[in-house]
Amino acid sequence: MKDTTKTALRAFAVLGVAFSVCVTGLVAADGKSNPIKDAMKKYNSAPKGTDPVCKKASSGTATKEEIKGMLEAYTAMAACKPPQGDEAKWKKLCAALVEATAALDKGEAGAADKYKAAVNCKGCHEDFKPKKK
């Protein structure tokens, strides 16, 4: 491969990374991205008549890709401050959820039961979800 071709490929790679960083920064800065809402919408709810990914994960029918996506979403959610309530409790509950989801991702024995215990919707919603006005 010619040196000019290598240089051009490197330049395109650098530009691609720079563009990705800029777009990611803009999406985060627009205030519309909310990791908590995103995780809940994508993995903990589903259209009527369809099981959400969290339920499929509890029953062992979620795909590897669904579990990986859920792990990424829960990890991003855990890095957030709760909308209300005790932040220490939030961190503890989120850490348990991330740990249980990681166990599912690794295929560990007993991971589904660990996940079922950690994905306590009512417990989090009572303490951390703001009431509708």
N, C-alpha and C positions, 0 to 999 in steps of 0.2 A: 504494500500500500504506500502511496506517495506521501511525503511529509505534509504537503498542502491538504491532502484529504484527511489525514490524521488531525491536523490543526482545526480544520473545519468541523469535524465530528466532535472534537473536544469543545469547541466554541458552542455548537448546538446543544451539547449536554449541559454546559454551564448555563446557557440561556434558559434551557428547560427547567433546571432546578431553580433558578432565580424566579422564573415565572410562577412556578408552583408555590414558592415561598410567598410571593406577593399575593397570589390569589387566596391562599390560606389565611394570610393576614387580613385581607379585605373581608373575607367571609366572617372571621372572628370579630372584626371591628364593626361590622354592620349591626351588631346587637341582635340579630335574628337567630343566631345559632345558640341553642341552649342544650348542652349535653344531657341534662336530666330529662327534659321533655323529649328530646330525640330518642333516648334509650327507651323511655316508657312507651312512646308511640310505636317504635319499630319492633320492640321485642316483648313488651308486656301487654299489648292490646292487639286486636285483630278484628277484621270485619265480622259481622254477625254470621254465625255458622262455621267459622274457621277458628281453629285453635291458635292462640298466640305462641310465639317461639318459646316463651318461658314455660308454658304448659307442656309443649312437645319435649322440651329439655327434661322436665320432671318425669315424664313417662318414658324417656329414652328413645323418642322418635325424631328428635331434632337432628339435622344434618351437621356434619363437621363444620361446614361453612357458616351455618346459622350460629353454632356455638362460638366459633371464632369471632364473628361479628358482635355477638352479645358480650363476649369478654372484653372486646375493645370498647364497646359502648359503656359497659359498667365501669371500666377503668377510668374513662373520661368523666363519667358521672361522679365517681368517688373523689376526683380531684376538685370538684366544685364545692362551694359553700352551700349549705342547705338554705332554701328560701326562708325558712323560719326554724326555730327550735335549737336544741343543744348541738353544737358543732361536734363535740367529742363523741356523742352518741351516734351522730351521722357517720363520722369516720369509722367507728367500730362496726356499725351495721354494713356499710359499704365494703369495708375490708373483708368481712365474712362472705358477702355476696361475690366479690371478685375472687376470693380464694376458692369458693365452692364452684364457681364457673370455670376457673382454671383447672380444677380437679376433673370436671366434665370434659374439658378440652383434652386433657391428658389420658382420659379413659380410666381413671383410677377406680378401684373397687369401692362401692358405697358412695360414689360421687353424686348420684341422683338423690339419695336421701339427704346428703349434706346440702345440696342445692335447694331441695324442697324446704328445708328448715331456714335457709338464708333468704329465700325470696318471699319475705313476709310483707305483702302489699299493704295490708291494713295497718300494720305496725308503723311503717314509714309514712303513710299518708296521714295518719292521725297526728303524728308529731311534726312532720316537715312540710306537708302540702298546704299552702294557704287556702283558706276557705273562699269559695266563690262569693262575690259581692252581690 
